[in-house]
Amino acid sequence: MNVIVNNKTVELPDAAGINALLAQLNITSPQGIAIAINEQVLPKSEWESCTLKNNDAVLLIRATQGG
């Protein structure tokens, strides 16, 4: 299946979840990351149980420090 992550298509196995997506994107630590699926923010407490669907639009935001 394909999902759109930050406007780029990413191919994942059917019924993949957030952890599979993060692994595909080589993100080893979820700290400082926020995720929205189809414009709905997904709390970290729901990442484990969330199953992505074909053509879901995922917005992945990383917190950065600056000054």
mmCIF file of the N, C-alpha and C atoms, coordinates in Angstrom:
data_MODEL
# 
_entry.id   MODEL 
# 
loop_
_atom_site.group_PDB 
_atom_site.id 
_atom_site.type_symbol 
_atom_site.label_atom_id 
_atom_site.label_alt_id 
_atom_site.label_comp_id 
_atom_site.label_asym_id 
_atom_site.label_entity_id 
_atom_site.label_seq_id 
_atom_site.pdbx_PDB_ins_code 
_atom_site.Cartn_x 
_atom_site.Cartn_y 
_atom_site.Cartn_z 
_atom_site.occupancy 
_atom_site.B_iso_or_equiv 
_atom_site.pdbx_formal_charge 
_atom_site.auth_seq_id 
_atom_site.auth_comp_id 
_atom_site.auth_asym_id 
_atom_site.auth_atom_id 
_atom_site.pdbx_PDB_model_num 
ATOM 1   N N  . MET A 1 1  ? 0.846  -1.170 0.000  1.00 0.00 ? 1  MET A N  1 
ATOM 2   C CA . MET A 1 1  ? 0.000  0.000  0.000  1.00 0.00 ? 1  MET A CA 1 
ATOM 3   C C  . MET A 1 1  ? 0.888  1.228  0.000  1.00 0.00 ? 1  MET A C  1 
ATOM 4   N N  . ASN A 1 2  ? 0.330  2.334  -0.406 1.00 0.00 ? 2  ASN A N  1 
ATOM 5   C CA . ASN A 1 2  ? 1.057  3.591  -0.436 1.00 0.00 ? 2  ASN A CA 1 
ATOM 6   C C  . ASN A 1 2  ? 0.420  4.582  0.525  1.00 0.00 ? 2  ASN A C  1 
ATOM 7   N N  . VAL A 1 3  ? 1.258  5.292  1.258  1.00 0.00 ? 3  VAL A N  1 
ATOM 8   C CA . VAL A 1 3  ? 0.803  6.407  2.085  1.00 0.00 ? 3  VAL A CA 1 
ATOM 9   C C  . VAL A 1 3  ? 1.621  7.632  1.667  1.00 0.00 ? 3  VAL A C  1 
ATOM 10  N N  . ILE A 1 4  ? 1.059  8.792  1.870  1.00 0.00 ? 4  ILE A N  1 
ATOM 11  C CA . ILE A 1 4  ? 1.745  10.028 1.517  1.00 0.00 ? 4  ILE A CA 1 
ATOM 12  C C  . ILE A 1 4  ? 2.268  10.640 2.807  1.00 0.00 ? 4  ILE A C  1 
ATOM 13  N N  . VAL A 1 5  ? 3.584  10.722 2.928  1.00 0.00 ? 5  VAL A N  1 
ATOM 14  C CA . VAL A 1 5  ? 4.232  11.257 4.120  1.00 0.00 ? 5  VAL A CA 1 
ATOM 15  C C  . VAL A 1 5  ? 4.891  12.576 3.741  1.00 0.00 ? 5  VAL A C  1 
ATOM 16  N N  . ASN A 1 6  ? 4.398  13.654 4.339  1.00 0.00 ? 6  ASN A N  1 
ATOM 17  C CA . ASN A 1 6  ? 4.934  14.990 4.033  1.00 0.00 ? 6  ASN A CA 1 
ATOM 18  C C  . ASN A 1 6  ? 5.036  15.206 2.522  1.00 0.00 ? 6  ASN A C  1 
ATOM 19  N N  . ASN A 1 7  ? 3.963  14.855 1.818  1.00 0.00 ? 7  ASN A N  1 
ATOM 20  C CA . ASN A 1 7  ? 3.823  15.050 0.363  1.00 0.00 ? 7  ASN A CA 1 
ATOM 21  C C  . ASN A 1 7  ? 4.708  14.144 -0.485 1.00 0.00 ? 7  ASN A C  1 
ATOM 22  N N  . LYS A 1 8  ? 5.246  13.068 0.091  1.00 0.00 ? 8  LYS A N  1 
ATOM 23  C CA . LYS A 1 8  ? 6.027  12.088 -0.667 1.00 0.00 ? 8  LYS A CA 1 
ATOM 24  C C  . LYS A 1 8  ? 5.408  10.715 -0.466 1.00 0.00 ? 8  LYS A C  1 
ATOM 25  N N  . THR A 1 9  ? 5.331  9.935  -1.528 1.00 0.00 ? 9  THR A N  1 
ATOM 26  C CA . THR A 1 9  ? 4.745  8.605  -1.451 1.00 0.00 ? 9  THR A CA 1 
ATOM 27  C C  . THR A 1 9  ? 5.729  7.622  -0.840 1.00 0.00 ? 9  THR A C  1 
ATOM 28  N N  . VAL A 1 10 ? 5.232  6.854  0.131  1.00 0.00 ? 10 VAL A N  1 
ATOM 29  C CA . VAL A 1 10 ? 6.028  5.819  0.785  1.00 0.00 ? 10 VAL A CA 1 
ATOM 30  C C  . VAL A 1 10 ? 5.259  4.507  0.659  1.00 0.00 ? 10 VAL A C  1 
ATOM 31  N N  . GLU A 1 11 ? 5.942  3.459  0.225  1.00 0.00 ? 11 GLU A N  1 
ATOM 32  C CA . GLU A 1 11 ? 5.311  2.154  0.082  1.00 0.00 ? 11 GLU A CA 1 
ATOM 33  C C  . GLU A 1 11 ? 5.522  1.345  1.356  1.00 0.00 ? 11 GLU A C  1 
ATOM 34  N N  . LEU A 1 12 ? 4.417  0.781  1.861  1.00 0.00 ? 12 LEU A N  1 
ATOM 35  C CA . LEU A 1 12 ? 4.440  -0.031 3.083  1.00 0.00 ? 12 LEU A CA 1 
ATOM 36  C C  . LEU A 1 12 ? 3.663  -1.323 2.851  1.00 0.00 ? 12 LEU A C  1 
ATOM 37  N N  . PRO A 1 13 ? 3.922  -2.341 3.660  1.00 0.00 ? 13 PRO A N  1 
ATOM 38  C CA . PRO A 1 13 ? 3.095  -3.546 3.580  1.00 0.00 ? 13 PRO A CA 1 
ATOM 39  C C  . PRO A 1 13 ? 1.655  -3.218 3.980  1.00 0.00 ? 13 PRO A C  1 
ATOM 40  N N  . ASP A 1 14 ? 0.705  -3.987 3.478  1.00 0.00 ? 14 ASP A N  1 
ATOM 41  C CA . ASP A 1 14 ? -0.697 -3.786 3.865  1.00 0.00 ? 14 ASP A CA 1 
ATOM 42  C C  . ASP A 1 14 ? -0.848 -3.885 5.373  1.00 0.00 ? 14 ASP A C  1 
ATOM 43  N N  . ALA A 1 15 ? -1.733 -3.072 5.910  1.00 0.00 ? 15 ALA A N  1 
ATOM 44  C CA . ALA A 1 15 ? -2.062 -3.042 7.337  1.00 0.00 ? 15 ALA A CA 1 
ATOM 45  C C  . ALA A 1 15 ? -0.868 -2.677 8.217  1.00 0.00 ? 15 ALA A C  1 
ATOM 46  N N  . ALA A 1 16 ? 0.070  -1.925 7.670  1.00 0.00 ? 16 ALA A N  1 
ATOM 47  C CA . ALA A 1 16 ? 1.220  -1.472 8.462  1.00 0.00 ? 16 ALA A CA 1 
ATOM 48  C C  . ALA A 1 16 ? 0.758  -0.395 9.435  1.00 0.00 ? 16 ALA A C  1 
ATOM 49  N N  . GLY A 1 17 ? 1.523  -0.251 10.493 1.00 0.00 ? 17 GLY A N  1 
ATOM 50  C CA . GLY A 1 17 ? 1.215  0.749  11.498 1.00 0.00 ? 17 GLY A CA 1 
ATOM 51  C C  . GLY A 1 17 ? 2.263  1.833  11.549 1.00 0.00 ? 17 GLY A C  1 
ATOM 52  N N  . ILE A 1 18 ? 2.157  2.664  12.564 1.00 0.00 ? 18 ILE A N  1 
ATOM 53  C CA . ILE A 1 18 ? 3.078  3.783  12.728 1.00 0.00 ? 18 ILE A CA 1 
ATOM 54  C C  . ILE A 1 18 ? 4.513  3.286  12.922 1.00 0.00 ? 18 ILE A C  1 
ATOM 55  N N  . ASN A 1 19 ? 4.690  2.239  13.707 1.00 0.00 ? 19 ASN A N  1 
ATOM 56  C CA . ASN A 1 19 ? 6.050  1.721  13.944 1.00 0.00 ? 19 ASN A CA 1 
ATOM 57  C C  . ASN A 1 19 ? 6.702  1.246  12.645 1.00 0.00 ? 19 ASN A C  1 
ATOM 58  N N  . ALA A 1 20 ? 5.930  0.612  11.778 1.00 0.00 ? 20 ALA A N  1 
ATOM 59  C CA . ALA A 1 20 ? 6.460  0.168  10.483 1.00 0.00 ? 20 ALA A CA 1 
ATOM 60  C C  . ALA A 1 20 ? 6.822  1.373  9.617  1.00 0.00 ? 20 ALA A C  1 
ATOM 61  N N  . LEU A 1 21 ? 6.006  2.408  9.667  1.00 0.00 ? 21 LEU A N  1 
ATOM 62  C CA . LEU A 1 21 ? 6.304  3.622  8.914  1.00 0.00 ? 21 LEU A CA 1 
ATOM 63  C C  . LEU A 1 21 ? 7.595  4.269  9.402  1.00 0.00 ? 21 LEU A C  1 
ATOM 64  N N  . LEU A 1 22 ? 7.728  4.394  10.722 1.00 0.00 ? 22 LEU A N  1 
ATOM 65  C CA . LEU A 1 22 ? 8.947  4.995  11.271 1.00 0.00 ? 22 LEU A CA 1 
ATOM 66  C C  . LEU A 1 22 ? 10.180 4.176  10.901 1.00 0.00 ? 22 LEU A C  1 
ATOM 67  N N  . ALA A 1 23 ? 10.063 2.858  10.930 1.00 0.00 ? 23 ALA A N  1 
ATOM 68  C CA . ALA A 1 23 ? 11.179 1.995  10.546 1.00 0.00 ? 23 ALA A CA 1 
ATOM 69  C C  . ALA A 1 23 ? 11.527 2.195  9.071  1.00 0.00 ? 23 ALA A C  1 
ATOM 70  N N  . GLN A 1 24 ? 10.516 2.290  8.224  1.00 0.00 ? 24 GLN A N  1 
ATOM 71  C CA . GLN A 1 24 ? 10.734 2.503  6.790  1.00 0.00 ? 24 GLN A CA 1 
ATOM 72  C C  . GLN A 1 24 ? 11.453 3.824  6.538  1.00 0.00 ? 24 GLN A C  1 
ATOM 73  N N  . LEU A 1 25 ? 11.166 4.816  7.374  1.00 0.00 ? 25 LEU A N  1 
ATOM 74  C CA . LEU A 1 25 ? 11.784 6.137  7.236  1.00 0.00 ? 25 LEU A CA 1 
ATOM 75  C C  . LEU A 1 25 ? 13.100 6.247  8.005  1.00 0.00 ? 25 LEU A C  1 
ATOM 76  N N  . ASN A 1 26 ? 13.562 5.127  8.581  1.00 0.00 ? 26 ASN A N  1 
ATOM 77  C CA . ASN A 1 26 ? 14.814 5.075  9.353  1.00 0.00 ? 26 ASN A CA 1 
ATOM 78  C C  . ASN A 1 26 ? 14.807 6.017  10.556 1.00 0.00 ? 26 ASN A C  1 
ATOM 79  N N  . ILE A 1 27 ? 13.658 6.136  11.183 1.00 0.00 ? 27 ILE A N  1 
ATOM 80  C CA . ILE A 1 27 ? 13.535 6.935  12.403 1.00 0.00 ? 27 ILE A CA 1 
ATOM 81  C C  . ILE A 1 27 ? 13.591 5.957  13.577 1.00 0.00 ? 27 ILE A C  1 
ATOM 82  N N  . THR A 1 28 ? 14.695 6.011  14.314 1.00 0.00 ? 28 THR A N  1 
ATOM 83  C CA . THR A 1 28 ? 14.907 5.037  15.383 1.00 0.00 ? 28 THR A CA 1 
ATOM 84  C C  . THR A 1 28 ? 14.373 5.497  16.730 1.00 0.00 ? 28 THR A C  1 
ATOM 85  N N  . SER A 1 29 ? 14.221 6.800  16.913 1.00 0.00 ? 29 SER A N  1 
ATOM 86  C CA . SER A 1 29 ? 13.713 7.314  18.177 1.00 0.00 ? 29 SER A CA 1 
ATOM 87  C C  . SER A 1 29 ? 12.498 8.205  17.914 1.00 0.00 ? 29 SER A C  1 
ATOM 88  N N  . PRO A 1 30 ? 11.364 7.850  18.482 1.00 0.00 ? 30 PRO A N  1 
ATOM 89  C CA . PRO A 1 30 ? 10.165 8.659  18.257 1.00 0.00 ? 30 PRO A CA 1 
ATOM 90  C C  . PRO A 1 30 ? 10.106 9.922  19.115 1.00 0.00 ? 30 PRO A C  1 
ATOM 91  N N  . GLN A 1 31 ? 11.139 10.174 19.894 1.00 0.00 ? 31 GLN A N  1 
ATOM 92  C CA . GLN A 1 31 ? 11.142 11.351 20.754 1.00 0.00 ? 31 GLN A CA 1 
ATOM 93  C C  . GLN A 1 31 ? 11.155 12.621 19.905 1.00 0.00 ? 31 GLN A C  1 
ATOM 94  N N  . GLY A 1 32 ? 10.311 13.577 20.274 1.00 0.00 ? 32 GLY A N  1 
ATOM 95  C CA . GLY A 1 32 ? 10.266 14.845 19.566 1.00 0.00 ? 32 GLY A CA 1 
ATOM 96  C C  . GLY A 1 32 ? 9.520  14.791 18.248 1.00 0.00 ? 32 GLY A C  1 
ATOM 97  N N  . ILE A 1 33 ? 8.720  13.752 18.033 1.00 0.00 ? 33 ILE A N  1 
ATOM 98  C CA . ILE A 1 33 ? 7.973  13.601 16.786 1.00 0.00 ? 33 ILE A CA 1 
ATOM 99  C C  . ILE A 1 33 ? 6.486  13.709 17.070 1.00 0.00 ? 33 ILE A C  1 
ATOM 100 N N  . ALA A 1 34 ? 5.783  14.415 16.194 1.00 0.00 ? 34 ALA A N  1 
ATOM 101 C CA . ALA A 1 34 ? 4.323  14.472 16.224 1.00 0.00 ? 34 ALA A CA 1 
ATOM 102 C C  . ALA A 1 34 ? 3.826  13.941 14.887 1.00 0.00 ? 34 ALA A C  1 
ATOM 103 N N  . ILE A 1 35 ? 2.702  13.245 14.926 1.00 0.00 ? 35 ILE A N  1 
ATOM 104 C CA . ILE A 1 35 ? 2.141  12.651 13.713 1.00 0.00 ? 35 ILE A CA 1 
ATOM 105 C C  . ILE A 1 35 ? 0.671  13.007 13.602 1.00 0.00 ? 35 ILE A C  1 
ATOM 106 N N  . ALA A 1 36 ? 0.273  13.394 12.388 1.00 0.00 ? 36 ALA A N  1 
ATOM 107 C CA . ALA A 1 36 ? -1.140 13.600 12.067 1.00 0.00 ? 36 ALA A CA 1 
ATOM 108 C C  . ALA A 1 36 ? -1.464 12.710 10.873 1.00 0.00 ? 36 ALA A C  1 
ATOM 109 N N  . ILE A 1 37 ? -2.620 12.082 10.930 1.00 0.00 ? 37 ILE A N  1 
ATOM 110 C CA . ILE A 1 37 ? -3.076 11.246 9.825  1.00 0.00 ? 37 ILE A CA 1 
ATOM 111 C C  . ILE A 1 37 ? -4.372 11.843 9.307  1.00 0.00 ? 37 ILE A C  1 
ATOM 112 N N  . ASN A 1 38 ? -4.378 12.164 8.034  1.00 0.00 ? 38 ASN A N  1 
ATOM 113 C CA . ASN A 1 38 ? -5.535 12.801 7.415  1.00 0.00 ? 38 ASN A CA 1 
ATOM 114 C C  . ASN A 1 38 ? -6.005 14.008 8.215  1.00 0.00 ? 38 ASN A C  1 
ATOM 115 N N  . GLU A 1 39 ? -5.040 14.826 8.607  1.00 0.00 ? 39 GLU A N  1 
ATOM 116 C CA . GLU A 1 39 ? -5.251 16.096 9.315  1.00 0.00 ? 39 GLU A CA 1 
ATOM 117 C C  . GLU A 1 39 ? -5.773 15.931 10.741 1.00 0.00 ? 39 GLU A C  1 
ATOM 118 N N  . GLN A 1 40 ? -5.642 14.741 11.314 1.00 0.00 ? 40 GLN A N  1 
ATOM 119 C CA . GLN A 1 40 ? -6.031 14.481 12.698 1.00 0.00 ? 40 GLN A CA 1 
ATOM 120 C C  . GLN A 1 40 ? -4.785 14.082 13.486 1.00 0.00 ? 40 GLN A C  1 
ATOM 121 N N  . VAL A 1 41 ? -4.451 14.875 14.505 1.00 0.00 ? 41 VAL A N  1 
ATOM 122 C CA . VAL A 1 41 ? -3.282 14.565 15.327 1.00 0.00 ? 41 VAL A CA 1 
ATOM 123 C C  . VAL A 1 41 ? -3.504 13.229 16.025 1.00 0.00 ? 41 VAL A C  1 
ATOM 124 N N  . LEU A 1 42 ? -2.484 12.394 15.997 1.00 0.00 ? 42 LEU A N  1 
ATOM 125 C CA . LEU A 1 42 ? -2.553 11.076 16.611 1.00 0.00 ? 42 LEU A CA 1 
ATOM 126 C C  . LEU A 1 42 ? -1.705 11.074 17.881 1.00 0.00 ? 42 LEU A C  1 
ATOM 127 N N  . PRO A 1 43 ? -2.336 10.953 19.058 1.00 0.00 ? 43 PRO A N  1 
ATOM 128 C CA . PRO A 1 43 ? -1.555 10.916 20.299 1.00 0.00 ? 43 PRO A CA 1 
ATOM 129 C C  . PRO A 1 43 ? -0.603 9.714  20.306 1.00 0.00 ? 43 PRO A C  1 
ATOM 130 N N  . LYS A 1 44 ? 0.564  9.894  20.932 1.00 0.00 ? 44 LYS A N  1 
ATOM 131 C CA . LYS A 1 44 ? 1.539  8.799  20.992 1.00 0.00 ? 44 LYS A CA 1 
ATOM 132 C C  . LYS A 1 44 ? 0.946  7.540  21.620 1.00 0.00 ? 44 LYS A C  1 
ATOM 133 N N  . SER A 1 45 ? 0.005  7.713  22.510 1.00 0.00 ? 45 SER A N  1 
ATOM 134 C CA . SER A 1 45 ? -0.619 6.558  23.159 1.00 0.00 ? 45 SER A CA 1 
ATOM 135 C C  . SER A 1 45 ? -1.388 5.686  22.165 1.00 0.00 ? 45 SER A C  1 
ATOM 136 N N  . GLU A 1 46 ? -1.703 6.214  20.977 1.00 0.00 ? 46 GLU A N  1 
ATOM 137 C CA . GLU A 1 46 ? -2.452 5.467  19.966 1.00 0.00 ? 46 GLU A CA 1 
ATOM 138 C C  . GLU A 1 46 ? -1.570 4.966  18.821 1.00 0.00 ? 46 GLU A C  1 
ATOM 139 N N  . TRP A 1 47 ? -0.283 5.310  18.839 1.00 0.00 ? 47 TRP A N  1 
ATOM 140 C CA . TRP A 1 47 ? 0.601  4.893  17.752 1.00 0.00 ? 47 TRP A CA 1 
ATOM 141 C C  . TRP A 1 47 ? 0.657  3.379  17.615 1.00 0.00 ? 47 TRP A C  1 
ATOM 142 N N  . GLU A 1 48 ? 0.706  2.685  18.737 1.00 0.00 ? 48 GLU A N  1 
ATOM 143 C CA . GLU A 1 48 ? 0.845  1.222  18.731 1.00 0.00 ? 48 GLU A CA 1 
ATOM 144 C C  . GLU A 1 48 ? -0.364 0.541  18.079 1.00 0.00 ? 48 GLU A C  1 
ATOM 145 N N  . SER A 1 49 ? -1.553 1.091  18.288 1.00 0.00 ? 49 SER A N  1 
ATOM 146 C CA . SER A 1 49 ? -2.773 0.446  17.798 1.00 0.00 ? 49 SER A CA 1 
ATOM 147 C C  . SER A 1 49 ? -3.251 0.974  16.445 1.00 0.00 ? 49 SER A C  1 
ATOM 148 N N  . CYS A 1 50 ? -2.609 2.002  15.931 1.00 0.00 ? 50 CYS A N  1 
ATOM 149 C CA . CYS A 1 50 ? -3.040 2.621  14.671 1.00 0.00 ? 50 CYS A CA 1 
ATOM 150 C C  . CYS A 1 50 ? -2.605 1.779  13.479 1.00 0.00 ? 50 CYS A C  1 
ATOM 151 N N  . THR A 1 51 ? -3.539 1.529  12.580 1.00 0.00 ? 51 THR A N  1 
ATOM 152 C CA . THR A 1 51 ? -3.236 0.839  11.324 1.00 0.00 ? 51 THR A CA 1 
ATOM 153 C C  . THR A 1 51 ? -3.463 1.816  10.183 1.00 0.00 ? 51 THR A C  1 
ATOM 154 N N  . LEU A 1 52 ? -2.461 1.980  9.366  1.00 0.00 ? 52 LEU A N  1 
ATOM 155 C CA . LEU A 1 52 ? -2.568 2.892  8.229  1.00 0.00 ? 52 LEU A CA 1 
ATOM 156 C C  . LEU A 1 52 ? -3.349 2.235  7.100  1.00 0.00 ? 52 LEU A C  1 
ATOM 157 N N  . LYS A 1 53 ? -3.968 3.084  6.287  1.00 0.00 ? 53 LYS A N  1 
ATOM 158 C CA . LYS A 1 53 ? -4.731 2.611  5.134  1.00 0.00 ? 53 LYS A CA 1 
ATOM 159 C C  . LYS A 1 53 ? -4.120 3.190  3.858  1.00 0.00 ? 53 LYS A C  1 
ATOM 160 N N  . ASN A 1 54 ? -4.382 2.530  2.753  1.00 0.00 ? 54 ASN A N  1 
ATOM 161 C CA . ASN A 1 54 ? -3.876 2.990  1.473  1.00 0.00 ? 54 ASN A CA 1 
ATOM 162 C C  . ASN A 1 54 ? -4.282 4.447  1.234  1.00 0.00 ? 54 ASN A C  1 
ATOM 163 N N  . ASN A 1 55 ? -3.331 5.242  0.790  1.00 0.00 ? 55 ASN A N  1 
ATOM 164 C CA . ASN A 1 55 ? -3.513 6.661  0.473  1.00 0.00 ? 55 ASN A CA 1 
ATOM 165 C C  . ASN A 1 55 ? -3.756 7.556  1.679  1.00 0.00 ? 55 ASN A C  1 
ATOM 166 N N  . ASP A 1 56 ? -3.490 7.077  2.894  1.00 0.00 ? 56 ASP A N  1 
ATOM 167 C CA . ASP A 1 56 ? -3.551 7.971  4.058  1.00 0.00 ? 56 ASP A CA 1 
ATOM 168 C C  . ASP A 1 56 ? -2.515 9.074  3.868  1.00 0.00 ? 56 ASP A C  1 
ATOM 169 N N  . ALA A 1 57 ? -2.872 10.279 4.303  1.00 0.00 ? 57 ALA A N  1 
ATOM 170 C CA . ALA A 1 57 ? -1.948 11.411 4.270  1.00 0.00 ? 57 ALA A CA 1 
ATOM 171 C C  . ALA A 1 57 ? -1.376 11.576 5.672  1.00 0.00 ? 57 ALA A C  1 
ATOM 172 N N  . VAL A 1 58 ? -0.070 11.376 5.789  1.00 0.00 ? 58 VAL A N  1 
ATOM 173 C CA . VAL A 1 58 ? 0.603  11.438 7.081  1.00 0.00 ? 58 VAL A CA 1 
ATOM 174 C C  . VAL A 1 58 ? 1.484  12.686 7.114  1.00 0.00 ? 58 VAL A C  1 
ATOM 175 N N  . LEU A 1 59 ? 1.323  13.462 8.163  1.00 0.00 ? 59 LEU A N  1 
ATOM 176 C CA . LEU A 1 59 ? 2.191  14.609 8.389  1.00 0.00 ? 59 LEU A CA 1 
ATOM 177 C C  . LEU A 1 59 ? 3.069  14.268 9.571  1.00 0.00 ? 59 LEU A C  1 
ATOM 178 N N  . LEU A 1 60 ? 4.364  14.269 9.343  1.00 0.00 ? 60 LEU A N  1 
ATOM 179 C CA . LEU A 1 60 ? 5.330  13.925 10.381 1.00 0.00 ? 60 LEU A CA 1 
ATOM 180 C C  . LEU A 1 60 ? 6.144  15.177 10.679 1.00 0.00 ? 60 LEU A C  1 
ATOM 181 N N  . ILE A 1 61 ? 6.127  15.598 11.930 1.00 0.00 ? 61 ILE A N  1 
ATOM 182 C CA . ILE A 1 61 ? 6.822  16.817 12.339 1.00 0.00 ? 61 ILE A CA 1 
ATOM 183 C C  . ILE A 1 61 ? 7.843  16.463 13.403 1.00 0.00 ? 61 ILE A C  1 
ATOM 184 N N  . ARG A 1 62 ? 9.068  16.947 13.216 1.00 0.00 ? 62 ARG A N  1 
ATOM 185 C CA . ARG A 1 62 ? 10.122 16.758 14.207 1.00 0.00 ? 62 ARG A CA 1 
ATOM 186 C C  . ARG A 1 62 ? 10.357 18.080 14.921 1.00 0.00 ? 62 ARG A C  1 
ATOM 187 N N  . ALA A 1 63 ? 10.399 18.024 16.235 1.00 0.00 ? 63 ALA A N  1 
ATOM 188 C CA . ALA A 1 63 ? 10.726 19.204 17.011 1.00 0.00 ? 63 ALA A CA 1 
ATOM 189 C C  . ALA A 1 63 ? 12.216 19.484 16.854 1.00 0.00 ? 63 ALA A C  1 
ATOM 190 N N  . THR A 1 64 ? 12.555 20.757 16.722 1.00 0.00 ? 64 THR A N  1 
ATOM 191 C CA . THR A 1 64 ? 13.954 21.143 16.627 1.00 0.00 ? 64 THR A CA 1 
ATOM 192 C C  . THR A 1 64 ? 14.230 22.259 17.610 1.00 0.00 ? 64 THR A C  1 
ATOM 193 N N  . GLN A 1 65 ? 15.464 22.362 17.986 1.00 0.00 ? 65 GLN A N  1 
ATOM 194 C CA . GLN A 1 65 ? 15.864 23.445 18.872 1.00 0.00 ? 65 GLN A CA 1 
ATOM 195 C C  . GLN A 1 65 ? 16.471 24.555 18.039 1.00 0.00 ? 65 GLN A C  1 
ATOM 196 N N  . GLY A 1 66 ? 16.300 25.717 18.483 1.00 0.00 ? 66 GLY A N  1 
ATOM 197 C CA . GLY A 1 66 ? 16.876 26.829 17.746 1.00 0.00 ? 66 GLY A CA 1 
ATOM 198 C C  . GLY A 1 66 ? 16.927 28.058 18.627 1.00 0.00 ? 66 GLY A C  1 
ATOM 199 N N  . GLY A 1 67 ? 17.469 29.050 18.091 1.00 0.00 ? 67 GLY A N  1 
ATOM 200 C CA . GLY A 1 67 ? 17.519 30.241 18.915 1.00 0.00 ? 67 GLY A CA 1 
ATOM 201 C C  . GLY A 1 67 ? 18.017 31.425 18.146 1.00 0.00 ? 67 GLY A C  1 
# 
